[in-house]
Amino acid sequence: MAEKVKSDHLSFQEGIMQRVFTVPGDSQGMVDFRSILTTLGNAGYEGWLVVEAEQDPATACPLKYAKMARAYLTEVLGW
């Protein structure tokens, strides 16, 4: 879908509506957050990391996706 958004020159809002953005832990996501978090951990990074996931609440229930992201980060980071 990301390639379609790029090739069709869709707007940011249209990208949101096409579900290009999602939270860590969503199997439909394209970003390998585990590798990013591992690399940051191995480098000794102890600061903040902010991940934004603009989504259409009509197709991605905010509570469900927040819980999905939290569970994934808890598992990966071992909290």
N, CA, C and O atoms as a MOPAC input file, in Angstrom:
PM7 MOZYME 1SCF
protein

 N      0.82500 1    -1.18800 1     0.00000 1
 C      0.00000 1     0.00000 1     0.00000 1
 C      0.86800 1     1.24900 1     0.00000 1
 O      0.52100 1     2.24600 1    -0.63400 1
 N      1.99100 1     1.20400 1     0.70400 1
 C      2.87400 1     2.37400 1     0.74100 1
 C      3.35100 1     2.72800 1    -0.66300 1
 O      3.43200 1     3.90600 1    -1.01300 1
 N      3.66300 1     1.72400 1    -1.45900 1
 C      4.10600 1     1.98800 1    -2.84000 1
 C      2.99300 1     2.62800 1    -3.65400 1
 O      3.25700 1     3.51300 1    -4.46900 1
 N      1.76200 1     2.20000 1    -3.45100 1
 C      0.62800 1     2.79100 1    -4.16400 1
 C      0.45300 1     4.25300 1    -3.76900 1
 O      0.21400 1     5.10600 1    -4.62400 1
 N      0.57100 1     4.54100 1    -2.47800 1
 C      0.44800 1     5.91900 1    -2.00400 1
 C      1.52300 1     6.78300 1    -2.65300 1
 O      1.24900 1     7.90400 1    -3.08300 1
 N      2.74700 1     6.26000 1    -2.72500 1
 C      3.84500 1     7.00500 1    -3.36000 1
 C      3.60300 1     7.18200 1    -4.85200 1
 O      3.67100 1     8.29500 1    -5.37200 1
 N      3.32000 1     6.08100 1    -5.53800 1
 C      3.19400 1     6.14300 1    -7.00100 1
 C      2.00400 1     6.97500 1    -7.45100 1
 O      2.04800 1     7.60900 1    -8.50500 1
 N      0.93900 1     6.97500 1    -6.65200 1
 C     -0.25200 1     7.75700 1    -7.00100 1
 C     -0.21200 1     9.17500 1    -6.42600 1
 O     -1.15400 1     9.95100 1    -6.59000 1
 N      0.90300 1     9.50200 1    -5.74500 1
 C      1.08300 1    10.84000 1    -5.15900 1
 C     -0.09000 1    11.22200 1    -4.26100 1
 O     -0.59100 1    12.34500 1    -4.30700 1
 N     -0.51500 1    10.25300 1    -3.43900 1
 C     -1.62300 1    10.51400 1    -2.53300 1
 C     -1.15800 1    11.40400 1    -1.38000 1
 O      0.02800 1    11.43800 1    -1.05500 1
 N     -2.07800 1    12.10600 1    -0.78000 1
 C     -1.77300 1    12.99900 1     0.33400 1
 C     -1.52300 1    12.18400 1     1.59900 1
 O     -1.78600 1    10.98200 1     1.65200 1
 N     -1.01100 1    12.87200 1     2.61400 1
 C     -0.80700 1    12.24900 1     3.91500 1
 C     -2.12600 1    11.68900 1     4.43900 1
 O     -2.18300 1    10.55400 1     4.91200 1
 N     -3.18000 1    12.49000 1     4.35300 1
 C     -4.50400 1    12.04800 1     4.82300 1
 C     -4.97900 1    10.82100 1     4.04800 1
 O     -5.54500 1     9.90100 1     4.63700 1
 N     -4.75700 1    10.80000 1     2.74800 1
 C     -5.15700 1     9.63500 1     1.94800 1
 C     -4.33500 1     8.40900 1     2.35600 1
 O     -4.84700 1     7.29000 1     2.36000 1
 N     -3.06400 1     8.62100 1     2.69600 1
 C     -2.23200 1     7.52200 1     3.18800 1
 C     -2.77400 1     6.94600 1     4.47800 1
 O     -2.78900 1     5.73000 1     4.67100 1
 N     -3.22300 1     7.83200 1     5.36800 1
 C     -3.83600 1     7.37600 1     6.61500 1
 C     -5.05700 1     6.51900 1     6.31300 1
 O     -5.22800 1     5.44300 1     6.88600 1
 N     -5.89400 1     6.99600 1     5.42200 1
 C     -7.12100 1     6.27700 1     5.09700 1
 C     -6.83300 1     4.93300 1     4.41100 1
 O     -7.65900 1     4.02100 1     4.46200 1
 N     -5.66900 1     4.81400 1     3.77300 1
 C     -5.28400 1     3.56000 1     3.11500 1
 C     -4.52900 1     2.62100 1     4.07400 1
 O     -4.03300 1     1.57400 1     3.65800 1
 N     -4.45000 1     3.00300 1     5.35000 1
 C     -3.80400 1     2.20800 1     6.39800 1
 C     -2.30900 1     2.00100 1     6.17700 1
 O     -1.77500 1     0.92500 1     6.44700 1
 N     -1.63600 1     3.04800 1     5.67900 1
 C     -0.19400 1     2.95200 1     5.51400 1
 C      0.50800 1     2.97700 1     6.87500 1
 O      1.56600 1     2.36700 1     7.03500 1
 N     -0.06200 1     3.66600 1     7.83900 1
 C      0.56500 1     3.81900 1     9.14800 1
 C     -0.07900 1     2.86800 1    10.15200 1
 O     -1.29300 1     2.66800 1    10.14800 1
 N      0.74400 1     2.29500 1    11.00000 1
 C      0.22100 1     1.40600 1    12.03700 1
 C      1.17300 1     1.38600 1    13.22400 1
 O      2.23300 1     2.01100 1    13.18400 1
 N      0.81000 1     0.68800 1    14.25200 1
 C      1.58000 1     0.65200 1    15.49700 1
 C      2.57300 1    -0.51300 1    15.48700 1
 O      2.41400 1    -1.46500 1    14.72300 1
 N      3.60800 1    -0.43000 1    16.35000 1
 C      4.48700 1    -1.59200 1    16.52600 1
 C      3.65800 1    -2.79000 1    16.98100 1
 O      2.78400 1    -2.66900 1    17.84000 1
 N      3.94400 1    -3.93100 1    16.39900 1
 C      3.23500 1    -5.15000 1    16.76000 1
 C      2.11200 1    -5.52800 1    15.81600 1
 O      1.59000 1    -6.64000 1    15.89100 1
 N      1.73100 1    -4.61900 1    14.92600 1
 C      0.69300 1    -4.93700 1    13.94300 1
 C      1.34100 1    -5.75400 1    12.82200 1
 O      2.30400 1    -5.30800 1    12.19900 1
 N      0.81600 1    -6.93000 1    12.57400 1
 C      1.40300 1    -7.81300 1    11.54900 1
 C      1.34200 1    -7.20400 1    10.14900 1
 O      2.04800 1    -7.65900 1     9.24900 1
 N      0.50800 1    -6.18400 1     9.95300 1
 C      0.41000 1    -5.52700 1     8.65400 1
 C      1.48100 1    -4.43600 1     8.47900 1
 O      1.62200 1    -3.87200 1     7.39400 1
 N      2.22700 1    -4.14600 1     9.54000 1
 C      3.23700 1    -3.09100 1     9.49600 1
 C      4.46200 1    -3.48200 1     8.69200 1
 O      4.73200 1    -4.66500 1     8.48400 1
 N      5.20700 1    -2.46900 1     8.23700 1
 C      6.39200 1    -2.70000 1     7.41200 1
 C      7.69400 1    -2.44300 1     8.15500 1
 O      8.75300 1    -2.86600 1     7.68900 1
 N      7.64700 1    -1.76200 1     9.29800 1
 C      8.85900 1    -1.38100 1    10.02200 1
 C      9.26900 1    -2.50700 1    10.96700 1
 O      8.44800 1    -3.02800 1    11.72300 1
 N     10.54500 1    -2.87500 1    10.91500 1
 C     11.08300 1    -3.90900 1    11.79600 1
 C     11.50700 1    -3.25000 1    13.10900 1
 O     12.68600 1    -2.96500 1    13.31800 1
 N     10.53600 1    -3.01300 1    13.98600 1
 C     10.81700 1    -2.32800 1    15.24500 1
 C     11.76100 1    -3.13600 1    16.13300 1
 O     12.55800 1    -2.55700 1    16.87100 1
 N     11.68100 1    -4.44800 1    16.07200 1
 C     12.55300 1    -5.28100 1    16.91100 1
 C     14.02600 1    -4.97800 1    16.61200 1
 O     14.82700 1    -4.82900 1    17.53400 1
 N     14.38000 1    -4.88800 1    15.33800 1
 C     15.76800 1    -4.59000 1    14.96700 1
 C     16.18100 1    -3.19200 1    15.40600 1
 O     17.30100 1    -2.98800 1    15.87500 1
 N     15.28300 1    -2.24000 1    15.25400 1
 C     15.57900 1    -0.86700 1    15.66900 1
 C     15.81700 1    -0.81100 1    17.16800 1
 O     16.79600 1    -0.22200 1    17.62600 1
 N     14.92000 1    -1.42300 1    17.93400 1
 C     15.04200 1    -1.40200 1    19.39400 1
 C     16.28000 1    -2.15800 1    19.86900 1
 O     16.92800 1    -1.74300 1    20.83000 1
 N     16.61000 1    -3.25100 1    19.21200 1
 C     17.81000 1    -4.01200 1    19.55800 1
 C     19.05600 1    -3.18500 1    19.28900 1
 O     19.96700 1    -3.14200 1    20.11600 1
 N     19.09900 1    -2.53400 1    18.14600 1
 C     20.25100 1    -1.69400 1    17.79100 1
 C     20.41400 1    -0.56100 1    18.80300 1
 O     21.52700 1    -0.28500 1    19.24900 1
 N     19.32000 1     0.09100 1    19.16400 1
 C     19.39200 1     1.17400 1    20.15000 1
 C     19.86400 1     0.64600 1    21.50700 1
 O     20.68100 1     1.27700 1    22.17700 1
 N     19.34400 1    -0.51400 1    21.90200 1
 C     19.76600 1    -1.10700 1    23.16900 1
 C     21.23600 1    -1.47400 1    23.17300 1
 O     21.93900 1    -1.22200 1    24.15100 1
 N     21.70700 1    -2.07100 1    22.08000 1
 C     23.11700 1    -2.45800 1    21.97100 1
 C     24.04400 1    -1.24400 1    21.98400 1
 O     25.19800 1    -1.34300 1    22.39900 1
 N     23.53600 1    -0.10000 1    21.53000 1
 C     24.32500 1     1.13300 1    21.51600 1
 C     24.27000 1     1.85000 1    22.86300 1
 O     24.92500 1     2.87600 1    23.05000 1
 N     23.48900 1     1.31100 1    23.80100 1
 C     23.38100 1     1.92100 1    25.11000 1
 C     22.44400 1     3.11000 1    25.17800 1
 O     22.50100 1     3.89200 1    26.12600 1
 N     21.59000 1     3.25300 1    24.19100 1
 C     20.65900 1     4.38700 1    24.17000 1
 C     19.67600 1     4.27900 1    25.32200 1
 O     19.08500 1     3.22200 1    25.54500 1
 N     19.50000 1     5.37700 1    26.05800 1
 C     18.58600 1     5.39200 1    27.19900 1
 C     17.59100 1     6.54000 1    27.13400 1
 O     16.93500 1     6.84400 1    28.13000 1
 N     17.47000 1     7.17700 1    25.98700 1
 C     16.56400 1     8.31500 1    25.85500 1
 C     15.17000 1     7.88600 1    25.42600 1
 O     14.81100 1     6.71000 1    25.47100 1
 N     14.41200 1     8.86500 1    25.01800 1
 C     13.03900 1     8.64900 1    24.57200 1
 C     13.01000 1     8.22200 1    23.11600 1
 O     13.89500 1     8.57900 1    22.33800 1
 N     12.00200 1     7.46700 1    22.75600 1
 C     11.71900 1     7.09300 1    21.37500 1
 C     10.22200 1     7.27000 1    21.17600 1
 O      9.42000 1     6.65600 1    21.88100 1
 N      9.84800 1     8.10600 1    20.22100 1
 C      8.43700 1     8.37100 1    19.96900 1
 C      8.06400 1     7.76800 1    18.61900 1
 O      8.71400 1     8.02900 1    17.60700 1
 N      7.02200 1     6.97000 1    18.61900 1
 C      6.50800 1     6.36800 1    17.39400 1
 C      5.08300 1     6.85800 1    17.21100 1
 O      4.22800 1     6.63500 1    18.06800 1
 N      4.82800 1     7.52000 1    16.09900 1
 C      3.47300 1     7.97100 1    15.80200 1
 C      2.85300 1     7.03100 1    14.78200 1
 O      3.51200 1     6.59600 1    13.83800 1
 N      1.61200 1     6.73300 1    14.97800 1
 C      0.89600 1     5.84300 1    14.06000 1
 C     -0.46100 1     6.46900 1    13.76600 1
 O     -1.45500 1     6.15700 1    14.42200 1
 N     -0.49200 1     7.34100 1    12.78900 1
 C     -1.74300 1     7.98200 1    12.40700 1
 C     -2.64400 1     6.93000 1    11.77700 1
 O     -2.26100 1     6.26500 1    10.81500 1
 N     -3.83900 1     6.78700 1    12.32800 1
 C     -4.75600 1     5.77100 1    11.83500 1
 C     -6.17600 1     6.30400 1    11.79900 1
 O     -6.52300 1     7.25200 1    12.50400 1
 N     -6.97700 1     5.68600 1    10.97700 1
 C     -8.40100 1     6.00200 1    10.90100 1
 C     -9.10800 1     5.22400 1    12.00100 1
 O     -9.14400 1     3.99500 1    11.94500 1
 N     -9.67500 1     5.90200 1    13.00600 1
 C    -10.30800 1     5.16700 1    14.10100 1
 C    -11.50800 1     4.33400 1    13.66900 1
 O    -11.96300 1     3.46700 1    14.41500 1
 N    -12.02100 1     4.59000 1    12.47400 1
 C    -13.13900 1     3.78500 1    11.97700 1
 C    -12.68500 1     2.38400 1    11.57700 1
 O    -13.48900 1     1.45200 1    11.56300 1
 N    -11.39700 1     2.23000 1    11.25100 1
 C    -10.89800 1     0.91700 1    10.84000 1
 C     -9.84300 1     0.35900 1    11.79600 1
 O     -9.49600 1    -0.81900 1    11.71500 1
 N     -9.33700 1     1.19200 1    12.69300 1
 C     -8.31900 1     0.75000 1    13.65100 1
 C     -8.70400 1     1.29200 1    15.02200 1
 O     -8.36000 1     2.42100 1    15.37000 1
 N     -9.40300 1     0.49900 1    15.78100 1
 C     -9.87600 1     0.90600 1    17.11400 1
 C     -8.68400 1     1.38900 1    17.95300 1
 O     -7.76600 1     0.61300 1    18.22000 1
 N     -8.68900 1     2.65900 1    18.36900 1
 C     -7.54200 1     3.20700 1    19.09500 1
 C     -7.13500 1     2.40100 1    20.33300 1
 O     -5.94300 1     2.18500 1    20.55000 1
 N     -8.08800 1     1.95700 1    21.14100 1
 C     -7.75000 1     1.19000 1    22.33400 1
 C     -7.11100 1    -0.14400 1    21.97100 1
 O     -6.10700 1    -0.53800 1    22.56400 1
 N     -7.68700 1    -0.82900 1    21.01000 1
 C     -7.14400 1    -2.12100 1    20.58200 1
 C     -5.70300 1    -1.96100 1    20.08300 1
 O     -4.83300 1    -2.75700 1    20.43500 1
 N     -5.45400 1    -0.94600 1    19.27300 1
 C     -4.12400 1    -0.75900 1    18.70100 1
 C     -3.12500 1    -0.24800 1    19.73200 1
 O     -1.94200 1    -0.57900 1    19.65500 1
 N     -3.57700 1     0.55000 1    20.69200 1
 C     -2.69800 1     0.98800 1    21.77700 1
 C     -2.27600 1    -0.21800 1    22.61700 1
 O     -1.11100 1    -0.34200 1    22.99600 1
 N     -3.22000 1    -1.09400 1    22.90200 1
 C     -2.90000 1    -2.30600 1    23.66500 1
 C     -1.96400 1    -3.22500 1    22.87700 1
 O     -1.06500 1    -3.83700 1    23.45300 1
 N     -2.17400 1    -3.32000 1    21.56800 1
 C     -1.30600 1    -4.13600 1    20.71500 1
 C      0.12400 1    -3.61600 1    20.76700 1
 O      1.06800 1    -4.39100 1    20.91900 1
 N      0.27800 1    -2.30800 1    20.64000 1
 C      1.61100 1    -1.70100 1    20.66500 1
 C      2.26400 1    -1.90400 1    22.02500 1
 O      3.44500 1    -2.24300 1    22.10700 1
 N      1.50700 1    -1.69900 1    23.07900 1
 C      2.03200 1    -1.86200 1    24.43900 1
 C      2.49000 1    -3.30000 1    24.68300 1
 O      3.56600 1    -3.52000 1    25.23900 1
 N      1.68800 1    -4.27000 1    24.27400 1
 C      2.05500 1    -5.68000 1    24.45400 1
 C      3.32400 1    -6.01300 1    23.67700 1
 O      4.20400 1    -6.71100 1    24.18200 1
 N      3.41500 1    -5.51800 1    22.46000 1
 C      4.59600 1    -5.77600 1    21.63500 1
 C      5.84000 1    -5.17800 1    22.27100 1
 O      6.86700 1    -5.84800 1    22.38200 1
 N      5.75400 1    -3.92500 1    22.68600 1
 C      6.91900 1    -3.26000 1    23.29200 1
 C      7.30100 1    -3.91600 1    24.60900 1
 O      8.48800 1    -4.02300 1    24.92100 1
 N      6.32800 1    -4.35300 1    25.38000 1
 C      6.59600 1    -5.04700 1    26.63100 1
 C      7.37600 1    -6.33100 1    26.35200 1
 O      8.34300 1    -6.64600 1    27.04600 1
 N      6.94400 1    -7.06400 1    25.33500 1
 C      7.62900 1    -8.31700 1    24.97200 1
 C      9.05400 1    -8.04500 1    24.47000 1
 O     10.00900 1    -8.66700 1    24.93400 1
 N      9.18500 1    -7.13000 1    23.53800 1
 C     10.49000 1    -6.86800 1    22.92500 1
 C     11.47500 1    -6.26700 1    23.91600 1
 O     12.65000 1    -6.63400 1    23.93100 1
 N     10.99600 1    -5.34100 1    24.74500 1
 C     11.88900 1    -4.65200 1    25.68100 1
 C     12.05600 1    -5.38300 1    27.00500 1
 O     12.91700 1    -5.03200 1    27.81300 1
 N     11.22400 1    -6.40500 1    27.22500 1
 C     11.32000 1    -7.19800 1    28.44000 1
 C     10.89600 1    -6.45900 1    29.70200 1
 O     11.46900 1    -6.67300 1    30.77000 1
 N      9.90700 1    -5.60100 1    29.58400 1
 C      9.41600 1    -4.83600 1    30.75100 1
 C      8.41900 1    -5.64300 1    31.52500 1
 O      7.89600 1    -5.17400 1    32.53600 1

